[in-house]
Amino acid sequence: MKYKIAAFVIAGVNRPKKGDKIVEAKAAQSAPQYYELPKQFAVSETSLKIGGNDVKFLVRSYAPDILLAETVVETDDVFSQETFKLREELIDACHKILKDRGSRPEMSEEYALAIVYDYQGDPERFLSADKKAAIASFLKSEKMTLAENEIEYTLSKQLKYAKDDLIIVDWDGSFIFDPVGDVESAIDLFQTANLQLLRYRILDSELDNRLKKVARLSSSKTEKKLFFFGQKELANSFQEIIKIRTQSITEFESFERDIKLIGDWYLARLYDLIAKKFKLEEWRSVIRNKFESLEDIYNIVSEKFSLSRNERLEFIQIAVFFVLQLGWFVLIILEFMFYLKATEHL
């Protein structure tokens, strides 16, 4: 029996960094020929000292502004306490690599997979009580001993495709049993799910900023200023939200279309399990509701400032009328004075 740890961090960057070469997708396990995922582009390779050994890290990019740092290393025993230390060192190294390339730490997702391979028979026969506890702790990034019911709950989120394989999925990590170690396509799916989760988080943050901007536009402090000068700022805000909505709809429709290309076999079932664990459908619902709320608020604000514009025009009309009346009054006075002077000469 042999062991590996796969770790990766995926993060947004302030400046797009697209590689020159598309990374070919790994072969899928019993997947249809039209298997496809969002494209990765090779950016760079680098090595760092981890536990006294040189570890190679690959840096990839997703268009337009997402970077991924990943690595896979052999280990002596994924069920030992040393695994936690190795995992943390690998994740920290991935964060450092991405930070040096301009990543946004607050907009990142990290994930680790423990891989067991080169064995025979049903993997469940290897799962003693101690190993179950170690697996649950790894999946939750939790060093303390978990309660028995929590361990059973954590290990319940699993997929068994063939008689001799097993995948257990959680929020922070997964445990993969595969007799031949053919897990590249599964790692691709975990990266794709984290990519989708990160994109939802980024879009959610952008929508929150737009909501704050609308609140500022409609606040009493800026209302008087916008009475005269707010139309241009409001129009710019509308253009921003229309652009974001258009880009987001196009991006996510394309993204979900690619995911559907997986088909109905092993990877489709695995991705469905991952998506449920990551609560991607809930994120999608939150984003959809924020879009609707933002559009409703913009409509209200638009109507409000449309009324303000009409009021401004009425104010201008009254001011012009007053100026005209004042002008007529001045003309009358001047004409009366001219009349008085003419009378005196007579």
Summary of the structure (lengths in Angstrom):
residues: 346
radius of gyration: 31.5
end to end distance: 128.5
largest distance: 131.2
contacts: 1042
relative contact order: 0.12
helix: 57%
strand: 21%
